[in-house]
């Protein structure tokens, strides 16, 4: 059976879900909810068999203000001083303060895309400045300027006398700013305007005009231009006289009559202590669920609420994230080093990622980090030879069992029996904790049973040199400590 071409086109045409961002700075996790919600909607579409696509509109023609600049350059006083004169200009026209991208906007667009990529969110980025430059918005700009007063009157009539003063923001040809121009008259041929920054008062042909539609009209234009099926909106944008109501009116009466479905999400507030930490200490799937669990509700994130969520979110069947951090992380973090090779599987990568997030969670909440640590010279030289010899024997026995006993539980039992048979063994427990750099967590027999073989072999060599069982190839333990620190 041949599928009709019209049906094929209809099934392959993506249903666009729109999100937007002004890349004036990256910000913390509070800026993420819109994109996480958009990705959630796309995945819901795809689960129904639709061809969903997430668009991210980078409003790169928006002006930079001082507050955004301070956040963007991390309050660096020298960068603030150098870039303050650029405030008021479109961010696409401002150089990158860090000198690694073509523009200020490009720098933070790449930073945002990288951040979303870490969450498994991969939008199609539409740079608004480039779209205007290529003439994509030209029909909507022309309609706006030709029917300027009519559009204003329609908005005022429908929105209880609400006046949208500037339907189009002109970029001043004299000072290049776009944030302080006021249009006094507009027609299909020319626009009269003044600039509040440099005082320019002029009339300019629409052929040479540069600027952008005001946010609400720009929103209506892109719905029609890109065929947006759904757009994510916060409560403020859906309020009376808000973005959606004005954009919907303009779209219906002037721009083509396309109005998408709205996806409402609640406001996100977050304690200052959490700022900048959630991305590092929560696995991506967990963070996304945290931000979409109560989609339309306001969310107040505190250290307590995140910890509560972690106690209910399962990383494995029957195992919550909080329980994983307390019970499994100390083991996983120690046995995964040295175990990687070129054939490492995706599953192993995912465990490594979980360990990395969990370690940062543990550091944040419990001030503990689990990782392999090398012994330091002071610890080694402070212990008695008898204890060092017992420790060396315990590590040697652990390596022998590693080769002959497959079960970790059996190895633990046999190591415990080995140590209990040595009268001076109790002193070795605190010493080995210092040698391994594990002041808390798993027991000594558990550590001996699960620590990577290569690591134990290196520790055995060090202890053997210290005990005099073999001779070190020259050098003192002070030199060893310097080499260890350098490594």
For each residue, the residues with C-beta under 8 A, 3 or more apart:
1:
2:
3: 7 8
4: 7 8
5: 8 9
6: 9 10
7: 3 4 10 11
8: 3 4 5 11 12
9: 5 6 12 13
10: 6 7 13
11: 7 8 51
12: 8 9 51
13: 9 10 51 227
14: 51 52 53
15: 45 50 51 52 53 229 230
16: 53 55 226 227 228 229 230
17: 38 41 42 45 52 53 54 55 228 229 230 231 232 263
18: 38 55 57 222 223 226 228 230 231 232 260
19: 34 35 38 54 55 56 57 123 231 232
20: 34 56 57 58 59
21: 31 34 35 56 57 58 59 112
22: 58 59 60 62 68 91
23: 58 59 60 91 104 105 106 107 108 109 111 112
24: 62 64 65 68 69 72 91 104 105 108
25: 68 69 71 72 108
26: 31 72 108 111 112 115
27: 30 31 71
28: 31 270 275 276
29: 32 270 274 275 276 278 279 287
30: 27 33 268 269 270 275
31: 21 26 27 28 34
32: 29 35 36 115 119 287 291
33: 30 36 37 265 268 291 299
34: 19 20 21 31 37 38 232 234 265
35: 19 21 32 38 39 54 56 116 119 121 123
36: 32 33 39 40 119 121 287 288 291 292
37: 33 34 40 41 232 263 265 291 292 295
38: 17 18 19 34 35 41 42 54 123 232 263
39: 35 36 42 43 54 119 120 121 123 288
40: 36 37 43 44 288 292 295
41: 17 37 38 44 45 52 230 232 263
42: 17 38 39 45 46 52 53 54
43: 39 40 46 47 52
44: 40 41 47 48 52
45: 15 17 41 42 48 50 51 52
46: 42 43 49 50 51 52
47: 43 44
48: 44 45
49: 46
50: 15 45 46
51: 11 12 13 14 15 45 46
52: 14 15 17 41 42 43 44 45 46
53: 14 15 16 17 42 124
54: 17 19 35 38 39 42 121 122 123 124
55: 16 17 18 19 123 124 125 126 226 228
56: 19 20 21 35 112 113 116 123 124 125 126
57: 18 19 20 21 126 128 222
58: 20 21 22 23 105 109 125 126 127 128
59: 20 21 22 23 62 128 215 218
60: 22 23 90 91 92 103 105 109 127 128 129 130
61: 90 91 92 128 129 132 178 211 212
62: 22 24 59 90 91 178 212
63: 87 88 89 90 91 177 178 179
64: 24 68 69 83 86 87 88 89 90 91 94 104
65: 24 68 69 87 88 179
66: 69 70 80 84 87
67: 70 71
68: 22 24 25 64 65 71 72
69: 24 25 64 65 66 72 73 80 83 84 86 87
70: 66 67 73 75 80
71: 25 27 67 68 74 75
72: 24 25 26 68 69 97 104 108
73: 69 70 76 79 80 83 97
74: 71
75: 70 71 80
76: 73 79 80
77: 80 81
78: 81 82
79: 73 76 82 83 97
80: 66 69 70 73 75 76 77 83 84
81: 77 78 84
82: 78 79 85 97
83: 64 69 73 79 80 86 87 94 97
84: 66 69 80 81 87
85: 82
86: 64 69 83 89 93 94 95 104
87: 63 64 65 66 69 83 84
88: 63 64 65 175 177 178 179 180 197
89: 63 64 86 93 94 176 177 178
90: 60 61 62 63 64 93 94 105 129 171 178 212
91: 22 23 24 60 61 62 63 64 94 103 104 105 108
92: 60 61 103 104 105 106 127 129
93: 86 89 90 103 176
94: 64 83 86 89 90 91 103 104 105
95: 86 99 103 104
96: 99 100 101 102 103 104 106 107
97: 72 73 79 82 83 104 107
98: 101 107
99: 95 96
100: 96 107
101: 96 98 106 107 110
102: 96 106
103: 60 91 92 93 94 95 96 106 107
104: 23 24 64 72 86 91 92 94 95 96 97 107 108
105: 23 24 58 60 90 91 92 94 108 109 127 129
106: 23 92 96 101 102 103 109 110
107: 23 96 97 98 100 101 103 104 110 111
108: 23 24 25 26 72 91 104 105 111 112
109: 23 58 60 105 106 112 113 125 127
110: 101 106 107 113 114
111: 23 26 107 108 114 115
112: 21 23 26 56 108 109 115 116
113: 56 109 110 116 117 123 125
114: 110 111 117 118
115: 26 32 111 112 118 119 279
116: 35 56 112 113 119 121 122 123
117: 113 114 120 121 122
118: 114 115 279 284
119: 32 35 36 39 115 116 279 284 287 288
120: 39 117 284 285 288
121: 35 36 39 54 116 117
122: 54 116 117
123: 19 35 38 39 54 55 56 113 116
124: 53 54 55 56
125: 55 56 58 109 113
126: 55 56 57 58 131 222 226
127: 58 60 92 105 109 130 131
128: 57 58 59 60 61 131 132 212 218
129: 60 61 90 92 105 132 133
130: 60 127 133 134
131: 126 127 128 134 136 137 225
132: 61 128 129 135 136 137 212
133: 129 130
134: 130 131
135: 132 138
136: 131 132 225
137: 131 132 140 141 212 213 218 221 225
138: 135 141 142
139: 142 143
140: 137 143 144 213 217 220 221 224 225 255
141: 137 138 144 145 168 206 213
142: 138 139 145 146 188 206
143: 139 140 146 147 254 255
144: 140 141 147 148 151 167 168 186 213 217 254
145: 141 142 148 168 186 187 188 191 206
146: 142 143 187 188
147: 143 144 150 151 254
148: 144 145 151 152 167 168 183 186 187
149: 152 153 186
150: 147 153 154
151: 144 147 148 154 155 167 217 250 253 254
152: 148 149 155 156 163 164 167
153: 149 150 156 157
154: 150 151 157 158 249 250 253 254
155: 151 152 158 159 162 163 164 246 249 250
156: 152 153 159 161 162 163
157: 153 154
158: 154 155 249
159: 155 156 162 240 241 245 246 249
160: 240 241
161: 156
162: 155 156 159 241 246
163: 152 155 156
164: 152 155 167 214 216 246
165: 182
166: 169 181 182 183 214
167: 144 148 151 152 164 183 186 213 214 217
168: 141 144 145 148 183 186 191 211 212 213 214 217
169: 166 178 179 181 211 212 213 214
170: 178 181 183 191 193 204 209 210 211
171: 90 176 177 178 181 210 211
172: 175 176 177 178 180 181 195 197 198 200
173: 176 200 202 204 208 210
174: 195 198 200
175: 88 172 195 197 198 200
176: 89 93 171 172 173
177: 63 88 89 171 172 180 181 195 197 198
178: 61 62 63 88 89 90 169 170 171 172 181 211 212
179: 63 65 88 169 197
180: 88 172 177 195 196 197
181: 166 169 170 171 172 177 178 193 194 195 196 211
182: 165 166 193 194 196
183: 148 166 167 168 170 186 191 192 193
184: 192 193 194
185: 191 192 203
186: 144 145 148 149 167 168 183 190 191 192
187: 145 146 148 190 191 206
188: 142 145 146 206
189: 205 206
190: 186 187 203 204 205 206
191: 145 168 170 183 185 186 187 203 204 206 209
192: 183 184 185 186 202 203 204
193: 170 181 182 183 184 201 202 203 204
194: 181 182 184 199 200 201 202
195: 172 174 175 177 180 181 198 199 200 201
196: 180 181 182 199
197: 88 172 175 177 179 180
198: 172 174 175 177 195
199: 194 195 196
200: 172 173 174 175 194 195
201: 193 194 195
202: 173 192 193 194
203: 185 190 191 192 193
204: 170 173 190 191 192 193 208 209
205: 189 190 208 209
206: 141 142 145 187 188 189 190 191 209
207:
208: 173 204 205
209: 170 191 204 205 206
210: 170 171 173
211: 61 168 169 170 171 178 181
212: 61 62 90 128 132 137 168 169 178 218
213: 137 140 141 144 167 168 169 217 218 221
214: 164 166 167 168 169 217 218
215: 59 218 219 243
216: 164 219 220 243 246 247 250
217: 140 144 151 167 168 213 214 220 221 246 247 250
218: 59 128 137 212 213 214 215 221 222
219: 215 216 222 223 231 243 244 247
220: 140 216 217 223 224 246 247 248 250 251 254 255
221: 137 140 213 217 218 224 225 255
222: 18 57 126 218 219 225 226 228
223: 18 219 220 226 227 228 231 247 251 255 258 259 260
224: 140 220 221 227 251 255 256 257 258
225: 131 136 137 140 221 222
226: 16 18 55 126 222 223
227: 13 16 223 224 258
228: 16 17 18 55 222 223 231 258 260
229: 15 16 17 260 261
230: 15 16 17 18 41 260 261 262 263
231: 17 18 19 219 223 228 260 261 262 263
232: 17 18 19 34 37 38 41 263 265
233: 237 238 243 244 262 263 264 265
234: 34 237 238 264 265 266 267
235: 238 239 264 266 267
236: 239 242
237: 233 234 242 243 244
238: 233 234 235 242 243 244 245 262 264
239: 235 236 242 245
240: 159 160 245
241: 159 160 162 245 246
242: 236 237 238 239 245 246
243: 215 216 219 233 237 238 246 247
244: 219 233 237 238 247 248 262
245: 159 238 239 240 241 242 248 249
246: 155 159 162 164 216 217 220 241 242 243 249 250
247: 216 217 219 220 223 243 244 250 251
248: 220 244 245 251 252 259
249: 154 155 158 159 245 246 252 253
250: 151 154 155 216 217 220 246 247 253 254 255
251: 220 223 224 247 248 254 255 256 257 258 259
252: 248 249 257 259
253: 151 154 249 250
254: 143 144 147 151 154 220 250 251
255: 140 143 220 221 223 224 250 251 258
256: 224 251
257: 224 251 252
258: 223 224 227 228 251 255
259: 223 248 251 252
260: 18 223 228 229 230 231
261: 229 230 231
262: 230 231 233 238 244
263: 17 37 38 41 230 231 232 233
264: 233 234 235 238 295 296
265: 33 34 37 232 233 234 295 296
266: 234 235 294 295 296 297 298 299
267: 234 235 298 299
268: 30 33 291 298 299 301
269: 30 298 299 300 301
270: 28 29 30 274 275 278 300 301 302
271: 274 275 301 302 303
272: 275
273: 277 303
274: 29 270 271 277 278 301 302 303 306
275: 28 29 30 270 271 272
276: 28 29 279 280
277: 273 274 280 281 360 364
278: 29 270 274 281 282 287 290 301 306
279: 29 115 118 119 276 282 287
280: 276 277 357 360
281: 277 278 357 358 360 361 363 364
282: 278 279 286 287 290 306 310 321 357 361
283: 286 287 315 321 353 354 357
284: 118 119 120 287 288
285: 120 288 289
286: 282 283 289 290 309 310 313 315 321
287: 29 32 36 119 278 279 282 283 284 290 291
288: 36 39 40 119 120 284 285 291 292
289: 285 286 292 293 313
290: 278 282 286 287 293 301 306 309 313
291: 32 33 36 37 268 287 288 299
292: 36 37 40 288 289 295
293: 289 290 309
294: 266 297 299
295: 37 40 264 265 266 292
296: 264 265 266
297: 266 294
298: 266 267 268 269
299: 33 266 267 268 269 291 294
300: 269 270 305
301: 268 269 270 271 274 278 290 305 306
302: 270 271 274 305 306
303: 271 273 274 306 307 365
304: 307 308
305: 300 301 302 308 309
306: 274 278 282 290 301 302 303 309 310
307: 303 304 310 311 322 365
308: 304 305 311 312
309: 286 290 293 305 306 312 313
310: 282 286 306 307 313 320 321 322 325 361
311: 307 308 320 321 322 323
312: 308 309 320
313: 286 289 290 309 310 320 321
314: 317 318 319 320 321
315: 283 286 319 320 321 324 354
316: 319 324
317: 314
318: 314
319: 314 315 316 323 324 328
320: 310 311 312 313 314 315 323 324
321: 282 283 286 310 311 313 314 315 324 325 358 361
322: 307 310 311 325 326
323: 311 319 320 326 327 328
324: 315 316 319 320 321 327 328 329 354 358
325: 310 321 322 328 329 358 361 362 365 366
326: 322 323 329
327: 323 324 330
328: 319 323 324 325 331 332
329: 324 325 326 332 333 355 358 359 362 370
330: 327 333 334 370 441 442
331: 328 334 335 442 446 450
332: 328 329 335 336 351 354 355 358
333: 329 330 336 355 358 359 370 371
334: 330 331 337 370 371 372 438 442 447 450 451 452
335: 331 332 339 450 451 452
336: 332 333 339 340 348 351 352 355
337: 334 371 372 452 455
338: 452 453 454 455
339: 335 336 348 452
340: 336 344 348 352
341: 344
342:
343:
344: 340 341 348 349
345: 348 349
346: 349 350
347: 350 351
348: 336 339 340 344 345 351 352
349: 344 345 346 352 353
350: 346 347 353 354
351: 332 336 347 348 354 355
352: 336 340 348 349 355 356
353: 283 349 350 356 357
354: 283 315 324 332 350 351 357 358
355: 329 332 333 336 351 352 358 359
356: 352 353 359 360
357: 280 281 282 283 353 354 360 361
358: 281 321 324 325 329 332 333 354 355 361 362
359: 329 333 355 356 362 363 369 370 371
360: 277 280 281 356 357 363 364
361: 281 282 310 321 325 357 358 364 365
362: 325 329 358 359 365 366 368 369 370
363: 281 359 360 366 367 368 369
364: 277 281 360 361
365: 303 307 325 361 362
366: 325 362 363
367: 363
368: 362 363 440 441
369: 359 362 363
370: 329 330 333 334 359 362 441
371: 333 334 337 359
372: 334 337 437 451 452 455
373: 436 437 438
374: 437 458 484 487
375: 379 380 434 435 436 437 459 462 484
376: 379 380 481 484
377: 380 381 477 478 480 481 484
378: 381 382 481
379: 375 376 382 383 431 434 435
380: 375 376 377 383 388 435 462 463 466 477
381: 377 378 466 477
382: 378 379
383: 379 380 387 388 391 431
384: 387 388 427
385: 388 389 467 468
386: 389 390 424 427
387: 383 384 390 391 424 427 428 431
388: 380 383 384 385 391 392 431 463 466 467
389: 385 386 392 393 467 469
390: 386 387 393 394 422 424 425 427 428
391: 383 387 388 394 395 428 431 432 435 463
392: 388 389 395 396 460 463 464 466 467 469
393: 389 390 396 397 418 422
394: 390 391 397 398 415 418 419 425 428 432 444 448
395: 391 392 398 399 448 456 459 460 463
396: 392 393 399 400 460
397: 393 394 400 401 414 415 418 448
398: 394 395 401 402 411 415 448 449 451 456
399: 395 396 402 403 453 456 457 460
400: 396 397 403 404
401: 397 398 404 405 411 414 415 449
402: 398 399 405 411 453 456
403: 399 400
404: 400 401
405: 401 402 410 411 414
406: 410
407: 410 411
408: 411 412 449 450
409: 412 413
410: 405 406 407 413 414
411: 398 401 402 405 407 408 414 415 448 449
412: 408 409 415 416 445 446 448 449
413: 409 410 416 417
414: 397 401 405 410 411 417 418
415: 394 397 398 401 411 412 418 419 445 448 449
416: 412 413 419 420 445
417: 413 414 420 421
418: 393 394 397 414 415 421 422
419: 394 415 416 422 425 428 444 445
420: 416 417 425
421: 417 418 425
422: 390 393 418 419 425 428
423:
424: 386 387 390 427 428
425: 390 394 419 420 421 422 428 429
426: 429
427: 384 386 387 390 424 430 431
428: 387 390 391 394 419 422 424 425 431 432 444
429: 425 426 432 433 444
430: 427 433 434
431: 379 383 387 388 391 427 428 434 435
432: 391 394 428 429 435 436 444 447 448
433: 429 430 436 438 439 444
434: 375 379 430 431 437 439
435: 375 379 380 391 431 432 459 463
436: 373 375 432 433 447 451 459
437: 372 373 374 375 434
438: 334 373 433 441 442 447
439: 433 434
440: 368
441: 330 368 370 438
442: 330 331 334 438 446 447 450
443: 446 447
444: 394 419 428 429 432 433 447 448
445: 412 415 416 419 448 449
446: 331 412 442 443 449 450
447: 334 432 436 438 442 443 444 450 451
448: 394 395 397 398 411 412 415 432 444 445 451 456
449: 398 401 408 411 412 415 445 446
450: 331 334 335 408 442 446 447
451: 334 335 372 398 436 447 448 455 456
452: 334 335 337 338 339 372 455 456
453: 338 399 402 456 457
454: 338 457 458
455: 337 338 372 451 452 458 459
456: 395 398 399 402 448 451 452 453 459 460
457: 399 453 454 460 461
458: 374 454 455 461 462
459: 375 395 435 436 455 456 462 463
460: 392 395 396 399 456 457 463 464
461: 457 458 464 465 470
462: 375 380 458 459 465 466 480
463: 380 388 391 392 395 435 459 460 466 467
464: 392 460 461 467 469 470
465: 461 462 468 469 470 471 472
466: 380 381 388 392 462 463 477
467: 385 388 389 392 463 464
468: 385 465 471
469: 389 392 464 465
470: 461 464 465
471: 465 468
472: 465 475 480
473:
474:
475: 472 479 480
476: 479 480
477: 377 380 381 466 480 481
478: 377 481 482
479: 475 476 482 483
480: 377 462 472 475 476 477 483 484
481: 376 377 378 477 478 484 485
482: 478 479 485 486
483: 479 480 486 487
484: 374 375 376 377 480 481 487
485: 481 482
486: 482 483
487: 374 483 484
